[in-house]
């Protein structure tokens, strides 16, 4: 039975990931509606949840067009890559004690590697489309990846230093007393911003910036291929939210003043839900920055903050060691 | 940075405000009495057509959606032989209503006039005419105008002076 457990869990994550991403499209639109004083999709089914099914049917029946001027193989490969990479990222997420597909001792690095792979999808999609808007979107995505990848990894080094391990289970266990969102506040801020940039969510969705680049890297995509990009984006959103909860908000632990009397999985999913709502709030509130602003924010603000964070964390750890 | 945080707080406060949306087919929006919607041709208090086919509305129309042809009745009054408005072109600007010297053409607070067939958007005179006076209940053009008709001569209209005898020196 224990050998079958990861397989069952993987299938569950696959199905619930796709379904969750589909529901998330509806949920995000409703939530944006709440914050923009309107309703959002509310006609089909209770609270408009039938909109998800309607969108699915529409996307499935669309003409699956491949532009004759495109690079055919890469064009088809690109949307698949993002979904596969994001799904792979879920393999190391610890949902609850024992409830994870695989507990590798380099879980954190595996997660970072998978999110980096997802950027290739955007890049290749932009390149293969052979369209100037798509190419510009791909270029932006490449620059964004190069700059934000750097301190996305570095911002987690504080957490790794305090835990002494790359294993996500160890990181969660280390937060039994105090969550890292208090001790690693700078790391949290940088990781959240880099996470948004990494998953191409608003306000950092410059690769698709619809008012400048029509639809950026997926200008030429339609039907299910476009849906795969969207699926990848929402999976990325969920994955980043899961990681923020795991790394900074105590994973499956309940808040310290309430304790652990509710099931761990409840706490994990509840906190993930809150983080997703926060991401939607960012989308509703913050306008998209100009491209050079994005770059200078990355290199001139975020990178120094990260380095200072590493310095302070290291110094504090050494000091505590010296005192003890 | 502070302004971004403040923006997020201001947006978050909207969680507790009501949606502004008017859910149209179930909930009709309020239309002002002078809302510019579907165009009608009104009648005078006696029940006759007000339109005198002067063509001013067709001239004023910026999208040229009005077409009409003048004809004369036996009593000397004018009327449109046909009067046609192509509502697939009409932009509901109300210029025709402003141009009309007889208050015949008027805009009404009704906008629900969709059709599946474009040709059905072309309204003929019998579609446009209504059995009412519209916004000006007492106005009758041939009662106040100096035009000679079978029922009245020059100078017999309401508030109209007798015609001046240009051959006489007396006032």
Interface residues (C-beta under 8 A of the other chain):
Chain A: X33 X34 X35 X36 X37 X38 X39 X281 X282 X284 X285 X286
Chain B: X4 X7 X8 X10 X11 X12 X14 X15 X17 X18 X19 X20 X21 X23
